Amino acid sequence: MADITRWNPIDDISRWRDDVNRFFQGLLPWGDYSWPRSLSHWGPSVDVKETDTDVHIMAEVPGVDPGDIDITVTEDSLTIKGEVKHEEDQNREGYRRIERRYGSFHRVIPFPVKVKHDQATADYRNGILEVKVPKAEPGKMRAFRLKVTDQPKQLQ
């Protein structure tokens, strides 16, 4: 079954911004200059791994204090929210490239299978958040017979 991912128009704008950056990098005599990435919405990159017993989600969140990460687990998805904080540097003199992302982020990752969301665990190590959620046991299919009743035809 294919995963359905919600379309985010900001992603298209980000790709356009990257194209414009590449264009101007070739024209400007001093080389590298990029629009700050902090102007765009972003979410951490994730890997989703399914084993026989669990679903593992690994998210890159370097520079985020683990206490500042908000994780919500439902029966069908995982939501990760947080903020990459930075010191405000009003003096941009000397900068040739600004790529580090900062600000708030929000990411919703759908589970590929049914899970026991109330048994999820999370660990943070070296900038990687790993959430482990046990798979739900497959439900037993129940079948039953329906009695078909014969209804007389009515003329109209």
C-alpha positions in Angstrom: 0.0 0.0 0.0 1.5 3.4 -1.0 1.9 6.0 1.6 0.0 9.3 1.1 2.1 12.3 1.8 0.4 15.7 2.2 1.6 18.2 -0.4 3.4 21.2 1.0 3.7 24.2 -1.3 6.6 25.5 0.7 8.7 22.5 -0.6 8.1 23.8 -4.1 9.2 27.3 -3.0 12.3 25.8 -1.4 13.3 24.1 -4.6 12.7 27.3 -6.5 14.9 29.2 -4.0 17.7 26.6 -4.4 17.5 27.0 -8.2 17.8 30.7 -7.9 20.7 30.3 -5.6 22.5 28.1 -8.1 21.9 30.6 -10.8 23.3 33.6 -8.9 26.3 31.6 -7.6 27.5 31.4 -11.2 27.0 35.1 -11.8 28.3 36.8 -8.7 32.1 37.5 -8.7 32.5 36.6 -5.0 31.0 33.1 -5.4 28.8 31.6 -2.8 25.7 33.4 -1.5 22.5 31.7 -0.4 19.2 33.0 0.9 19.0 32.0 4.6 17.4 28.6 4.9 15.7 29.8 8.1 13.2 31.6 6.0 11.5 28.4 4.9 9.5 25.9 6.8 11.3 22.7 7.5 11.1 19.4 9.4 13.8 17.0 10.4 14.8 14.3 7.9 13.6 10.9 9.1 14.1 7.2 8.4 11.3 4.7 9.0 12.3 1.1 9.6 9.9 -1.8 10.1 11.1 -5.0 11.9 9.1 -8.1 12.7 8.0 -6.6 16.0 8.5 -2.8 15.9 8.4 0.3 13.9 11.6 2.5 14.4 11.6 6.2 13.4 14.9 8.0 13.4 14.9 11.8 13.1 17.8 14.1 12.7 17.4 16.9 15.3 21.0 18.2 16.0 21.3 21.2 18.2 17.9 20.5 19.9 17.8 20.0 23.6 15.9 16.7 24.2 13.7 18.4 26.7 12.5 20.8 24.0 11.2 18.0 21.7 7.5 17.4 21.9 6.5 13.9 20.7 2.9 12.8 20.2 2.1 9.2 19.2 -1.4 8.2 18.0 -2.6 4.9 16.6 -1.7 6.0 13.0 1.1 8.6 13.2 4.0 10.2 15.1 4.3 13.9 15.4 7.6 15.6 16.3 7.7 19.3 17.2 10.6 21.4 18.5 12.8 24.4 17.9 16.4 24.9 17.0 17.5 27.9 18.9 20.2 30.3 17.9 21.8 33.5 19.0 20.6 36.4 17.0 23.5 37.8 15.0 22.4 41.2 13.6 25.8 41.8 12.0 25.8 39.8 8.7 29.1 41.2 7.6 31.5 38.6 6.3 28.9 35.9 5.7 29.1 34.3 2.3 26.7 31.4 3.0 24.0 30.8 5.6 22.7 27.2 5.5 22.1 26.2 9.1 18.4 25.9 9.9 16.9 27.3 13.0 13.4 28.0 14.3 10.4 25.8 14.9 9.8 22.6 13.2 6.9 20.2 12.9 6.8 16.8 11.3 4.0 14.1 11.1 5.1 10.6 10.1 2.4 8.1 9.3 3.0 4.5 10.6 3.1 1.9 7.8 1.2 -0.6 10.0 -1.0 -0.6 13.1 0.9 0.0 16.3 0.6 -0.1 20.1 1.0 3.6 20.4 0.7 3.6 24.2 3.9 1.5 24.4 6.2 3.8 22.4 9.7 4.7 23.7 12.1 7.5 22.6 15.8 7.9 22.9 18.1 10.8 21.9 21.7 10.3 21.1 24.2 12.4 19.1 21.5 14.5 17.5 19.4 11.5 16.5 15.9 11.0 18.0 14.9 7.3 17.8 11.3 6.4 18.5 10.4 2.7 18.8 6.8 1.6 18.7 5.7 -2.0 19.0 3.5 -3.4 16.2 -0.1 -4.3 17.0 -1.0 -7.9 16.7 -3.1 -8.5 13.7 -6.8 -8.6 14.5 -8.6 -11.8 14.0 -11.1 -11.7 11.1 -14.5 -12.8 12.1 -17.0 -14.0 9.5 -20.7 -14.5 9.9 -23.5 -15.5 7.7 -26.2 -13.2 6.6 -29.7 -14.4 6.1 -31.2 -13.1 2.8 -34.9 -12.5 3.0 -37.0 -12.7 -0.1 -39.0 -9.5 -0.7 -42.0 -9.6 -3.0 -41.7 -7.5 -6.1 -43.8 -4.4 -6.2 -45.3 -3.1 -9.5 -44.9 0.5 -10.1 
